[in-house]
């Protein structure tokens, strides 16, 4: 039986990936800082302290690692703390998953990710993509959504407004610009799970690819 591990289990995408995987006949482990309420009975949680885990933690034997972990500069408090979560923690988890036998890595990145970008957020995402590709996974699936739509645990007024505007803007994003359309978290999660058996190598997925 295959085993999948999800990092970022309490986030918008991570929670949706858990829901999709809970219907599959496989072992699923959710990495989390704290116990997750209403977790599907088929999911096992692994509570960790990310700082301690980065230094001397390890993961159980696994086949797939889903990296849905991320933060915002507002939540992190500084660019340094942002990179700590979005690069250091993610890279550490990926390395330990590789050591535990994982052959497929699935990453939630961002449209426009580029290590040479002048935009701090996109530059950070690009740096993470490149670092993960150097770890030697058989398959690396990189998902580059634009604006994500879904029910978050915290309510953001600005985001509610942005969602309404995104629905209008989506109508004008056609052709090569379609990759900037808003993406439903549920659709992204379903696609991530469905692409686990993608061809070896580095595979990129954009909004048009999402189920």
C-alpha positions in Angstrom: 0.0 0.0 0.0 1.4 3.4 -1.0 2.0 6.0 1.7 1.6 9.8 1.1 2.7 12.5 3.5 1.2 16.0 3.4 3.1 19.0 4.7 0.9 22.1 5.2 -2.0 19.9 6.3 -4.0 22.8 7.9 -3.7 25.2 5.0 -6.2 25.7 2.2 -4.6 23.3 -0.3 -3.3 20.8 2.3 -6.8 20.3 3.7 -8.2 19.7 0.3 -5.5 17.2 -0.6 -6.3 15.3 2.7 -9.9 15.2 1.7 -9.1 13.7 -1.7 -6.6 11.2 -0.4 -9.0 10.1 2.4 -11.0 8.3 -0.3 -8.1 6.4 -1.7 -6.9 3.0 -0.5 -3.5 4.1 0.8 -1.8 5.3 3.9 -1.9 9.0 4.5 0.1 11.0 7.1 -0.6 14.7 7.8 2.3 16.7 9.2 1.0 19.4 11.5 2.1 21.6 14.4 -1.1 20.9 16.3 -3.9 18.3 16.3 -6.3 18.7 13.4 -10.0 18.8 14.3 -12.4 16.7 12.2 -9.6 14.8 10.5 -11.0 12.0 8.3 -10.6 8.6 10.2 -8.4 7.2 7.4 -5.7 9.9 8.0 -2.9 9.7 10.6 -1.5 12.9 12.0 2.1 13.4 12.9 2.6 16.4 15.2 6.0 18.0 14.9 7.9 21.1 15.9 9.2 22.3 12.5 12.4 23.8 14.0 13.3 20.7 15.9 12.3 18.5 13.0 14.5 20.5 10.7 17.5 19.6 12.9 17.0 16.0 13.8 13.5 14.8 12.7 12.7 11.9 10.4 9.7 10.6 8.5 8.3 7.1 8.2 8.7 5.1 5.0 6.7 6.8 2.2 6.1 6.9 -1.5 4.9 10.5 -2.1 5.4 13.8 -0.4 2.9 16.7 -1.0 4.4 20.1 0.0 1.6 22.5 0.5 3.3 24.4 3.2 3.5 28.2 3.0 2.9 31.5 4.8 2.5 35.2 4.1 4.9 38.0 5.0 2.2 39.5 7.2 1.9 36.2 9.2 5.6 35.5 9.2 6.5 39.0 10.3 9.5 39.5 8.2 11.1 38.3 4.9 13.6 36.3 6.9 10.8 34.3 8.6 8.9 34.0 5.4 11.9 32.3 3.7 12.3 30.1 6.8 8.9 28.6 6.2 8.7 28.7 2.4 12.2 27.5 1.8 13.9 26.0 4.8 11.0 24.0 6.2 9.9 22.8 2.8 13.4 21.8 1.8 14.0 20.0 5.1 10.8 18.0 4.8 11.5 17.1 1.2 15.0 15.8 2.0 13.7 13.7 4.9 10.9 12.3 2.6 13.6 11.4 0.0 15.6 9.6 2.7 12.4 7.8 3.7 11.9 6.4 0.2 9.7 8.9 -1.5 10.1 9.0 -5.3 7.4 11.6 -6.2 7.3 15.1 -4.8 4.3 17.4 -5.5 4.8 21.1 -4.8 2.3 24.0 -4.6 4.2 26.9 -6.1 2.9 30.0 -7.9 2.4 31.2 -11.4 5.4 33.5 -12.2 7.8 31.7 -9.9 11.3 32.6 -10.9 14.5 32.7 -8.9 15.6 35.8 -10.9 12.4 37.7 -10.3 12.6 41.1 -8.6 9.4 40.3 -6.8 10.4 38.8 -3.4 7.5 36.3 -3.3 8.1 35.0 -6.8 11.8 34.9 -6.3 11.4 32.8 -3.2 9.1 30.4 -4.9 11.5 30.0 -7.8 14.4 29.4 -5.5 12.4 26.6 -3.7 11.5 25.0 -7.0 15.2 24.9 -8.1 16.4 23.6 -4.7 13.8 20.7 -4.7 14.8 19.7 -8.2 18.3 19.1 -7.0 17.3 16.5 -4.4 17.0 13.6 -6.9 13.3 12.6 -6.8 12.2 10.4 -9.7 9.3 12.7 -10.3 8.8 16.3 -9.3 5.4 17.8 -10.0 5.3 21.6 -9.7 1.8 23.2 -9.6 1.7 26.9 -10.4 -1.7 28.3 -9.6 -2.6 31.9 -9.7 -5.1 33.3 -7.1 -6.5 30.5 -5.0 -10.2 30.3 -4.1 -11.6 28.3 -1.3 -12.8 28.3 2.3 -9.9 29.3 4.6 -9.9 28.8 8.3 -9.4 32.5 8.8 -11.7 35.1 7.3 -10.1 37.9 5.2 -12.3 40.7 4.0 -9.8 41.8 1.4 -9.7 38.3 0.0 -13.5 38.1 -0.3 -13.4 41.2 -2.4 -10.5 39.8 -4.4 -12.5 36.6 -5.2 -15.4 38.6 -6.6 -13.0 40.7 -8.7 -11.2 37.5 -9.9 -14.4 36.0 -11.3 -14.8 39.0 -13.5 -11.1 39.2 -14.5 -11.1 35.5 -15.4 -13.4 36.2 -18.3 -10.7 38.3 -20.0 -7.8 35.9 -19.4 -7.7 33.8 -22.5 -5.0 32.2 -24.6 -1.5 32.4 -23.0 -3.0 34.6 -20.2 -5.3 31.8 -19.1 -2.7 30.6 -16.6 -3.4 33.6 -14.5 -7.1 32.7 -13.9 -8.2 32.1 -10.3 -8.0 28.4 -9.2 -10.4 26.5 -6.9 -8.5 24.8 -4.1 -10.5 21.7 -4.6 -9.6 21.5 -8.3 -5.9 22.0 -7.6 -6.0 19.3 -4.9 -7.7 16.8 -7.1 -5.2 17.4 -9.9 -2.2 17.0 -7.5 -3.4 13.6 -6.4 -4.3 12.5 -10.0 -0.8 13.5 -11.2 1.2 11.4 -8.7 1.9 8.8 -11.4 3.2 11.4 -13.9 6.2 10.6 -16.1 9.6 10.8 -14.4 11.3 14.2 -14.5 10.1 17.7 -13.7 6.5 18.4 -14.7 4.8 21.8 -14.5 1.0 22.3 -14.2 -1.0 25.5 -14.7 -4.6 26.5 -14.3 -5.6 24.9 -17.7 -4.4 21.5 -16.3 -6.4 21.6 -13.1 -9.5 19.4 -12.9 
